[in-house]
Amino acid sequence: MFSEEEGNVIITAEQIISRNKDGSLVQKYQSAVEKIKAVLRGTQLEKSKLLTNKIQIRSNFENEKTSSFLIQLQKAIIHIQVSDIVYLSL
């Protein structure tokens, strides 16, 4: 079974790959994710649906790695927890 964090990573990857310009990659990944979702248990499936509906992926043209908090934010989203985010503009 996947851990909660691993499941969240798969859902996030689904959102990233869905924005890819290669149709065959998008189609095969979506097919794989649907098979994974088919074996999830009730609460895990509901949490994956919640995250799918709440997550947004934006372009990162420079491909910079600027944070390491996404897993924690995903967890807060699916557990409906308030998070305090300090934003610094470049």
N, C-alpha and C positions, 0 to 999 in steps of 0.2 A: 504494500500500500504506500501511496505517496504521503509524505508529511504535508502539513498545511502550507508550509513555505514552498515546497516543491510544486504543489498544485498551483499556487499563486504565480510561480515563475512560468509554468506552462500557459496559464491564461494570459499573462503579460506577453509572452512570446507570440501567442496567437494574435494579439492586437498589433504587434510589431510586424509580423509576417503578413498580415492581411493588407498592410500598406505597401507591400512589395509589388514591383511592377511585373514580376514573372507569374503569369496565371497558373502554370503547372505547379509551382512551389506553393502558392496560396491554396490551391485546390487540395493537394495532397496533405498539407499540414492541417487544414480544416477537417479533412476526413479522419486524420489520426486523432485530433482533439475530440471529435465527436465520439470516437470509440472509447477514448479515455473517460469522457464524461458519462458514457453509458454504464460504466462499472462503479461510478462514485456512489457512495451512500447518501442518504437523504440530506443531512446537514452539510456534508462536503459539497454536494451538488448545488444546494441553495447558495452556499458561500461563493462557489465559482460563478454562478449566475449573477450574484450581486457585484462581484469584482468586475466581471465582463461589462456590466452596464455602467459602472462608475469610472472605469479607467479610461484615460485619454493618452494617446501617444503623439508626441510632437516631433518634428524633424530636428535632428542633431547633425547639421551639415559638417561640422568639424570633427565629429565622432569623439568628442571629449568625454572623459569619465570625470565628472565633477562632484559626485556624491556617492554615498554608500548607505542610503537610508530607505530605498524603495521597498525592501522586504518589510521593514517596520511599518511603513505607511500602508502597505497592502494589508497587513495584519490589523491595523487600526480601522481600515475601511470595512473589512468583513466582520469585525467584532463591534462595529459602530461605536468606536471610541474617539473622543476628542483628542486632537493632536495640536501641540503648540509648535508652530513653524516660524522661525526667524528668517526673513528673506532679506538678502543683501543684493542690491542692484549693482551690476558692473559699472 
